[in-house]
Amino acid sequence: MIVVLLSYKVDIAEIDRLRPAHVEWLKQGLADGRLLLAGRQVPVTGGMLMARGSLDEVKAWAAGDPFAVEGAADYQFVEVAPSILAPGLEALAQ
């Protein structure tokens, strides 16, 4: 699993303008089985994604995010091998 941390590089008004396309990209990631989880950081300075696939696959997928295409966010990628999970989250270990 890859954890992706997004840090916004532009004004929140620009993020808000791009958000509908970003949300559509996220929904497609869910439908494709790539995206596991997405959410905003608090306070709203970026976001966090959890994705399936190799590091290279997830980096290539993230490059298609409208925030990335428009240069609105920086991305940090962390590969994680889950080993201890709460009940109901066993699928994350796959």
N, C-alpha and C positions, 0 to 999 in steps of 0.2 A: 504494500500500500504506500502511496505517496501523499504526504501532507504538503499542500501548496499554500504559502502565505503570500497574500497580495498586500502591497503598500501603495496607496494612491500617490501619484506624482503631480496631480492637477487639482484645480479647485473643485469643490464638491458639486458645483453647478455643471461642470463638464462630466463628472461621474454620473449625475442624475440624467443628463442627456443621453449617455451611452447605456444606462442601466437596462432599458427594455431589450436591446439587442443582446446584452450580456445575459439577462435572464433567459432569453430564448436559447442561447448557446448552452446554458446550464441545463435547461430542460432536455435538450438534445443529448447532452452527456448522460443524463439519467436514463433516457430511452435507449441509448446505446450500451448501457451497462458500465460505462467508464466512471461516472460520478457516483460517489457514495453519500456525500454530505457537502453542503455549502452554507456559509453564513457570514454575516458582517462582523467585523471587530467592533468592540465597544470600548471607547468611543469610535465613531465611524472614520477610521483612518485607513481601512483596507478590508480584506476579507480572508477567509480560510476555506479551503477545499480539501476533501479527501477523495482520492481517485485510485482506481484499479489500474494495474499495468506496470511495465518496467519504467524506470526513470526516464529513459529516452522516449518511450511512447507517451508518457504524461507530459513531458516537456513539449513534444510536437503537438499534442492536443491543445495544451494551454496557449500555444502560439496563435491559435485561431480565436481566442477569446477577444471580443471587440475591445476590451480594455487594453489588451496587448497590442492588437492591430493599430490602435489609435495612440499608443504610447502613454496611456493614462495610468499605468500601474507597473511597479516592479514586482517580480516573482521570485520567491525563494522556495526551493524544493527539498523536502526531507523524506528520505526513504525510511519506512518503519516496518518492522516485522512483529505484528501483534502476538503476544504470547499469553497475556492474562486479560480476560475479557469478562465483563458483566454478563449475567444470564440474558439471553436474547440477542447478544451481539456476536455469537460464534461465527457468523458468516464473514465477519471482518478479518478473520484469521486465514481465509482462503486466498 
